[in-house]
Amino acid sequence: QSILKCLTKPGPSESQVFGTLMEEYLRTGKTPSDMVEIPNDVLSASGSRAGAKWKEWVAQQPDGVHMLKGGEFGKMLLAFGEAKLSIMRHPAAKALVCEDAQWHRHILWSDPTYNLILKAELDIWHAPSSSVVDVKTSACESPHAFERDVISYGYDIQAAQYCDAMRAMGEEVEGFV
């Protein structure tokens, strides 16, 4: 049983869901397809997610959809819009994320040293600059706090793997952003 626990992948955290939805918004410029606003009339009198109407409405929703109350939905769309605006105002970020960006590059390769099959899914491959771009969202309020998260979440290891993946595909990698 303990081995099965190790092999079972936990569901995504709220932060991971937010990041995934943010990425879809940046990529498409549209409200993410798996994000839906909960109609007020299906919530209980106290505004909670409970009761017969709620259960009936939830049963009609596709698997994997993220259901948000009106205020939550509005705040999330506002955050998405602010992020997109920040990117558009920054010439280098705009070029990397919006111009010639190849989103969701799936790579499968064999590591020659250890004879392992490896896989990676890059957020963006920006061929003109030979750069891997990894979109991250963060609640950190300082660069120092984000630096700690980089180490805690293994982003440095992820960066090395993504660069190795592109090199295995015969690409020169000039940068990781």
N, C-alpha and C positions, 0 to 999 in steps of 0.2 A: 504494500500500500504506500509506503513512503516513497518508493520509486515513482509510482503513478502521480503522487503529489508534485514531485519535482518536474515531471513531464507535462503536467497540466498547466496550460498557459492561462494566467488570470485575465479577466476581462479588462478592458481599458479603463483608466482612471478618468475622472472628470476633466483633468488637464489634458490628457491625451485626446479625448473626444473633442475638446475645444480646439486643439491644435489641428486635428484632422479636418474639422469643419472650416477652420480658418484657411487652411491650405486649399480646400476646394473653392472657397470664395475667391481667393487670390488667383487661382488658376482659371476660373470660369467667369468671374465678375458677377455671379448670380448667387442667390440664396441657395445653400447646399440642399440637394434633393432629399437627403435623409434627415432634414431638420424641419419640424412642423410645429406650428403654433397651436396650443391647446385652446379650443373654443371655451369661452367663459361659461357657457350653459351646460358643459359636461362636468364642471367642477362642483364640489359640494357647496352648501350655503356658506361655509367658512372659507371657501376658496382652496380647499385641499384636493388632492388627487384621490378621491374616494367616492363611493356610492355606485348605484346601478348604472347611471348614465356614463360615469367615468369608465367603468368596466366594459360597457358595451362599446364605447368609442375606442378604447385601447384595443379591443379584440378586432376592430376593423383596420388597425394600422399595420403596415408591413413590418416584418422582423427587422430589427436594427435601426428603426427610425428613432430620432432623438426628439422627445416631446417636451416642449418648453411652454411655460405660462407666458402670457403676453408681455409682461415686464421683462422676463428673462430673455425672451425672443428679441425684443427691442434692444436690450443692452448688448446682446451678442452681435446683432447686425450693426449697431453703432461701433462696437470694437472692431469689427471686420472692416467697416468703412474707414475708420481712423487709421488702421494699419495700411490699407491700400493707399490712402492719401499720403501717408508718410513715405511709402515706397515710391510713389509717383513724384514726390518732391525731391527725392535723392537721386541724382543722375546715375550713379553707379548701381544702386539697388534696382532702379527702374530697368536698366539695361539687363541685369542678371535675371530678374524675375519676369519681366514683361516682353523683352525683345529677344527673339531667337531662343527662347527657353524650351527645352524638351522636357516636359513634365513626366514623372513616373517612369523612369528608365529602369526596367527589370533586367537584372543581369544574373546569369548562372555561369559559374566558371570552376575550373579544377585548380586547386592549389598544388603546385608541383612539389613543394617541400614536404607536405604532410599527406599528399594524395587524398585530399578531401574535396568533396563537391560543396561549393559555397554559393550563397545567393545574397543579393542585395537589391533594394529598391530605392533608387535615388529620387529625391524630390525633384531636382532639376539638374540636367546636364546642359551647360551653356557652352556650346562648341566654339563660338567666336573667341572666347577668353580661355578656353580649355579649363573651365572651372566646374567643380561640383558645388551645388548650392543646396544646403539643407535648411529648410524653413523650420524655425523654432519659435514657439511662443513661451512667454515666461511671466510669472507674477513677481519676479525679482525687481526690487526697486533700486538696485545699485549694480554697477559692473562687477564689483567684488562678489556679491551674492550670486550673480550669474556664473562667474568663474567657478564657484564652489559646485553649482549645479552641473556644469560641464563635466567635472570629475565624478560627482555622485552618480550621474545617469550614464556615464560611459560614453559621452559624446566624442571624446578624443579617440576612443577605440573605434567607434562607428566611422569617424572621419577617415581613419587609416584604412579601414575595410573598404569604404566607398572608393577611395583613391586606388587601392589595389585592384578593385573590380574594374575600374575604367582602364587601368594599365593592362590588365589581362585581356581587355577588348582591343588593345593596340592603340589606345589614346594616350597622348601626352597630357598629364595633369599639371597645370600651372598653379592652380589655387583651389582652396576649399573655403567656402564662405558659409 
